[in-house]
Amino acid sequence: MRIKEAREAAGYTQESIVHVINNTMKCSLRNYQNIEYGVVIPSVTLALLISHLFGVDPREVDEWKYPDERTDL
């Protein structure tokens, strides 16, 4: 599952999800964009918060998986 698709399915824009995240912890819009584009992997705490807000299993987010020879990633 792509994080962008999960965000859109949950009804958030990038800006609105950053505002919600900032109620709990610090995350800039640029940092969130880098997470969504797969440039960086978030901290465990932030990954769990994002996945909770989107209602997805954090282990199923494609951008957070490490490439493995045995998979199609």
BAMARDREN-762224 format. One record per residue: residue number from 1; x, y, z of N, C-alpha, C, O in turn. Coordinates in Angstrom, 3 decimals, decimal comma, padded with zeros to 6 digits. Layout:
! BAMARDREN-762224
+-----+----------+----------+----------+----------+----------+----------+----------+----------+----------+----------+----------+----------+
| pos |     n.c1 |     n.c2 |     n.c3 |    ca.c1 |    ca.c2 |    ca.c3 |     c.c1 |     c.c2 |     c.c3 |     o.c1 |     o.c2 |     o.c3 |
+-----+----------+----------+----------+----------+----------+----------+----------+----------+----------+----------+----------+----------+
| NUM |        X |        Y |        Z |        X |        Y |        Z |        X |        Y |        Z |        X |        Y |        Z |
...
+-----+----------+----------+----------+----------+----------+----------+----------+----------+----------+----------+----------+----------+
This chain:
! BAMARDREN-762224
+-----+----------+----------+----------+----------+----------+----------+----------+----------+----------+----------+----------+----------+
| pos |     n.c1 |     n.c2 |     n.c3 |    ca.c1 |    ca.c2 |    ca.c3 |     c.c1 |     c.c2 |     c.c3 |     o.c1 |     o.c2 |     o.c3 |
+-----+----------+----------+----------+----------+----------+----------+----------+----------+----------+----------+----------+----------+
|   1 |  000,849 | -001,177 |  000,000 |  000,000 |  000,000 |  000,000 |  000,894 |  001,240 |  000,000 |  001,865 |  001,325 |  000,752 |
|   2 |  000,553 |  002,172 | -000,838 |  001,274 |  003,441 | -000,889 |  000,697 |  004,384 |  000,167 | -000,515 |  004,430 |  000,376 |
|   3 |  001,574 |  005,130 |  000,826 |  001,144 |  006,015 |  001,909 |  000,247 |  007,139 |  001,373 | -000,678 |  007,573 |  002,059 |
|   4 |  000,518 |  007,609 |  000,154 | -000,317 |  008,653 | -000,444 | -001,744 |  008,147 | -000,621 | -002,699 |  008,864 | -000,321 |
|   5 | -001,893 |  006,926 | -001,102 | -003,224 |  006,351 | -001,293 | -003,960 |  006,202 |  000,039 | -005,162 |  006,454 |  000,123 |
|   6 | -003,228 |  005,788 |  001,082 | -003,830 |  005,651 |  002,407 | -004,271 |  007,012 |  002,940 | -005,344 |  007,132 |  003,531 |
|   7 | -003,446 |  008,033 |  002,732 | -003,785 |  009,389 |  003,183 | -005,037 |  009,886 |  002,478 | -005,949 |  010,411 |  003,117 |
|   8 | -005,080 |  009,722 |  001,163 | -006,239 |  010,188 |  000,404 | -007,505 |  009,419 |  000,786 | -008,588 |  009,998 |  000,871 |
|   9 | -007,363 |  008,117 |  001,012 | -008,521 |  007,301 |  001,416 | -009,047 |  007,736 |  002,778 | -010,245 |  007,638 |  003,044 |
|  10 | -008,148 |  008,221 |  003,647 | -008,552 |  008,682 |  004,968 | -009,098 |  010,111 |  004,932 | -009,590 |  010,612 |  005,944 |
|  11 | -009,013 |  010,772 |  003,763 | -009,590 |  012,104 |  003,614 | -008,697 |  013,249 |  004,041 | -009,197 |  014,330 |  004,351 |
|  12 | -007,393 |  013,044 |  004,065 | -006,450 |  014,083 |  004,471 | -005,697 |  014,645 |  003,274 | -005,448 |  013,940 |  002,295 |
|  13 | -005,336 |  015,931 |  003,363 | -004,336 |  016,503 |  002,475 | -003,010 |  016,413 |  003,219 | -002,986 |  016,107 |  004,411 |
|  14 | -001,916 |  016,676 |  002,528 | -000,622 |  016,657 |  003,219 | -000,607 |  017,694 |  004,335 | -000,119 |  017,425 |  005,433 |
|  15 | -001,136 |  018,867 |  004,056 | -001,136 |  019,930 |  005,069 | -002,001 |  019,561 |  006,271 | -001,613 |  019,801 |  007,414 |
|  16 | -003,169 |  018,979 |  006,016 | -004,062 |  018,669 |  007,134 | -003,498 |  017,542 |  008,013 | -003,665 |  017,578 |  009,232 |
|  17 | -002,841 |  016,556 |  007,419 | -002,289 |  015,479 |  008,243 | -001,129 |  015,995 |  009,086 | -000,939 |  015,550 |  010,218 |
|  18 | -000,355 |  016,928 |  008,546 |  000,746 |  017,506 |  009,331 |  000,196 |  018,254 |  010,536 |  000,775 |  018,192 |  011,620 |
|  19 | -000,914 |  018,959 |  010,358 | -001,532 |  019,661 |  011,495 | -001,983 |  018,666 |  012,567 | -001,810 |  018,921 |  013,758 |
|  20 | -002,547 |  017,560 |  012,161 | -002,989 |  016,545 |  013,119 | -001,784 |  015,919 |  013,824 | -001,805 |  015,729 |  015,040 |
|  21 | -000,746 |  015,601 |  013,069 |  000,472 |  015,012 |  013,647 |  001,075 |  015,963 |  014,661 |  001,539 |  015,533 |  015,717 |
|  22 |  001,075 |  017,260 |  014,352 |  001,698 |  018,244 |  015,236 |  000,955 |  018,415 |  016,557 |  001,473 |  019,067 |  017,462 |
|  23 | -000,238 |  017,853 |  016,693 | -000,912 |  017,836 |  017,990 | -000,231 |  016,874 |  018,949 | -000,379 |  016,997 |  020,165 |
|  24 |  000,518 |  015,914 |  018,408 |  001,182 |  014,896 |  019,218 |  002,694 |  015,059 |  019,235 |  003,325 |  014,945 |  020,286 |
|  25 |  003,272 |  015,327 |  018,067 |  004,721 |  015,445 |  017,954 |  005,054 |  016,382 |  016,802 |  004,171 |  016,753 |  016,029 |
|  26 |  006,310 |  016,763 |  016,681 |  006,720 |  017,691 |  015,635 |  006,951 |  016,970 |  014,316 |  007,594 |  015,922 |  014,262 |
|  27 |  006,408 |  017,562 |  013,252 |  006,644 |  017,057 |  011,897 |  006,367 |  018,216 |  010,947 |  005,256 |  018,746 |  010,917 |
|  28 |  007,366 |  018,605 |  010,179 |  007,160 |  019,678 |  009,212 |  006,513 |  019,120 |  007,957 |  006,532 |  017,912 |  007,723 |
|  29 |  005,946 |  019,996 |  007,162 |  005,346 |  019,577 |  005,901 |  006,406 |  018,938 |  005,014 |  006,152 |  017,910 |  004,387 |
|  30 |  007,577 |  019,531 |  004,955 |  008,657 |  018,992 |  004,124 |  009,052 |  017,590 |  004,602 |  009,269 |  016,697 |  003,783 |
|  31 |  009,144 |  017,396 |  005,905 |  009,485 |  016,075 |  006,436 |  008,417 |  015,054 |  006,064 |  008,739 |  013,939 |  005,654 |
|  32 |  007,150 |  015,428 |  006,205 |  006,077 |  014,505 |  005,834 |  006,135 |  014,182 |  004,342 |  005,964 |  013,027 |  003,951 |
|  33 |  006,374 |  015,191 |  003,512 |  006,471 |  014,954 |  002,074 |  007,604 |  013,986 |  001,755 |  007,450 |  013,102 |  000,913 |
|  34 |  008,733 |  014,152 |  002,419 |  009,865 |  013,240 |  002,200 |  009,511 |  011,811 |  002,619 |  009,948 |  010,849 |  001,987 |
|  35 |  008,725 |  011,676 |  003,676 |  008,258 |  010,351 |  004,105 |  007,341 |  009,767 |  003,037 |  007,487 |  008,609 |  002,644 |
|  36 |  006,401 |  010,575 |  002,575 |  005,433 |  010,092 |  001,592 |  006,089 |  009,741 |  000,257 |  005,660 |  008,803 | -000,414 |
|  37 |  007,116 |  010,479 | -000,129 |  007,804 |  010,226 | -001,397 |  008,852 |  009,128 | -001,272 |  009,486 |  008,760 | -002,261 |
|  38 |  009,038 |  008,602 | -000,063 |  009,983 |  007,518 |  000,135 |  011,433 |  007,955 |  000,233 |  012,338 |  007,128 |  000,120 |
|  39 |  011,667 |  009,255 |  000,444 |  013,033 |  009,774 |  000,575 |  013,616 |  009,398 |  001,924 |  014,795 |  009,060 |  002,023 |
|  40 |  012,791 |  009,454 |  002,966 |  013,224 |  009,086 |  004,315 |  012,208 |  008,124 |  004,930 |  011,039 |  008,099 |  004,544 |
|  41 |  012,672 |  007,349 |  005,880 |  011,796 |  006,476 |  006,655 |  011,570 |  007,155 |  008,001 |  012,533 |  007,569 |  008,645 |
|  42 |  010,320 |  007,278 |  008,438 |  010,053 |  007,978 |  009,694 |  010,529 |  007,184 |  010,901 |  010,817 |  005,991 |  010,810 |
|  43 |  010,602 |  007,873 |  012,028 |  010,890 |  007,182 |  013,285 |  009,753 |  006,206 |  013,555 |  008,670 |  006,327 |  012,983 |
|  44 |  010,001 |  005,259 |  014,410 |  008,971 |  004,269 |  014,740 |  007,732 |  004,960 |  015,300 |  006,608 |  004,618 |  014,934 |
|  45 |  007,933 |  005,916 |  016,172 |  006,806 |  006,620 |  016,789 |  005,965 |  007,334 |  015,733 |  004,737 |  007,240 |  015,743 |
|  46 |  006,626 |  008,044 |  014,827 |  005,896 |  008,767 |  013,783 |  005,225 |  007,795 |  012,813 |  004,095 |  008,035 |  012,388 |
|  47 |  005,894 |  006,717 |  012,463 |  005,301 |  005,719 |  011,560 |  004,041 |  005,109 |  012,180 |  003,033 |  004,926 |  011,497 |
|  48 |  004,103 |  004,800 |  013,456 |  002,938 |  004,234 |  014,132 |  001,788 |  005,235 |  014,201 |  000,627 |  004,864 |  014,034 |
|  49 |  002,113 |  006,501 |  014,446 |  001,077 |  007,534 |  014,498 |  000,425 |  007,708 |  013,131 | -000,801 |  007,748 |  013,029 |
|  50 |  001,231 |  007,810 |  012,091 |  000,694 |  007,975 |  010,738 | -000,182 |  006,783 |  010,359 | -001,291 |  006,957 |  009,856 |
|  51 |  000,313 |  005,589 |  010,600 | -000,465 |  004,403 |  010,226 | -001,763 |  004,322 |  011,034 | -002,793 |  003,893 |  010,512 |
|  52 | -001,717 |  004,731 |  012,300 | -002,935 |  004,755 |  013,120 | -003,952 |  005,756 |  012,551 | -005,140 |  005,449 |  012,443 |
|  53 | -003,477 |  006,943 |  012,194 | -004,374 |  007,966 |  011,654 | -004,996 |  007,536 |  010,327 | -006,129 |  007,907 |  010,018 |
|  54 | -004,251 |  006,752 |  009,544 | -004,757 |  006,295 |  008,251 | -005,475 |  004,959 |  008,348 | -006,100 |  004,522 |  007,381 |
|  55 | -005,395 |  004,301 |  009,503 | -006,057 |  003,018 |  009,679 | -005,425 |  001,899 |  008,867 | -006,123 |  001,036 |  008,333 |
|  56 | -004,088 |  001,918 |  008,775 | -003,379 |  000,883 |  008,015 | -002,346 |  000,201 |  008,909 | -001,942 |  000,742 |  009,939 |
|  57 | -001,933 | -000,977 |  008,505 | -000,883 | -001,710 |  009,198 |  000,463 | -001,132 |  008,753 |  000,749 | -001,128 |  007,555 |
|  58 |  001,292 | -000,649 |  009,670 |  002,564 | -000,031 |  009,274 |  003,484 | -000,987 |  008,520 |  004,362 | -000,542 |  007,781 |
|  59 |  003,296 | -002,290 |  008,695 |  004,130 | -003,266 |  007,982 |  003,749 | -003,382 |  006,515 |  004,483 | -003,978 |  005,727 |
|  60 |  002,610 | -002,817 |  006,146 |  002,136 | -002,924 |  004,770 |  002,391 | -001,675 |  003,925 |  002,002 | -001,631 |  002,758 |
|  61 |  003,039 | -000,667 |  004,500 |  003,323 |  000,564 |  003,763 |  004,558 |  000,339 |  002,894 |  005,644 |  000,067 |  003,406 |
|  62 |  004,389 |  000,453 |  001,594 |  005,470 |  000,153 |  000,652 |  006,711 |  001,016 |  000,860 |  007,831 |  000,517 |  000,760 |
|  63 |  006,529 |  002,291 |  001,144 |  007,672 |  003,195 |  001,297 |  008,534 |  002,852 |  002,506 |  009,682 |  003,291 |  002,579 |
|  64 |  008,015 |  002,085 |  003,446 |  008,750 |  001,768 |  004,667 |  009,373 |  000,394 |  004,634 |  010,028 | -000,015 |  005,592 |
|  65 |  009,180 | -000,323 |  003,547 |  009,751 | -001,668 |  003,445 |  011,157 | -001,588 |  002,869 |  011,451 | -000,757 |  002,010 |
|  66 |  012,010 | -002,464 |  003,359 |  013,343 | -002,571 |  002,786 |  013,293 | -003,537 |  001,615 |  012,616 | -004,563 |  001,683 |
|  67 |  014,008 | -003,215 |  000,537 |  014,034 | -004,138 | -000,602 |  014,569 | -005,508 | -000,184 |  015,500 | -005,608 |  000,615 |
|  68 |  013,978 | -006,537 | -000,726 |  014,359 | -007,905 | -000,407 |  014,383 | -008,692 | -001,711 |  013,456 | -008,593 | -002,515 |
|  69 |  015,415 | -009,455 | -001,918 |  015,548 | -010,223 | -003,151 |  014,389 | -011,194 | -003,343 |  014,061 | -011,562 | -004,471 |
|  70 |  013,776 | -011,603 | -002,250 |  012,701 | -012,595 | -002,336 |  011,353 | -011,990 | -002,615 |  010,377 | -012,725 | -002,768 |
|  71 |  011,258 | -010,665 | -002,690 |  009,968 | -010,008 | -002,929 |  010,011 | -009,239 | -004,238 |  011,057 | -009,161 | -004,883 |
|  72 |  008,896 | -008,680 | -004,625 |  008,803 | -007,907 | -005,853 |  009,022 | -006,423 | -005,612 |  008,678 | -005,619 | -006,479 |
|  73 |  009,576 | -006,026 | -004,483 |  009,759 | -004,606 | -004,197 |  010,815 | -003,994 | -005,066 |  011,093 | -002,800 | -004,952 |
+-----+----------+----------+----------+----------+----------+----------+----------+----------+----------+----------+----------+----------+
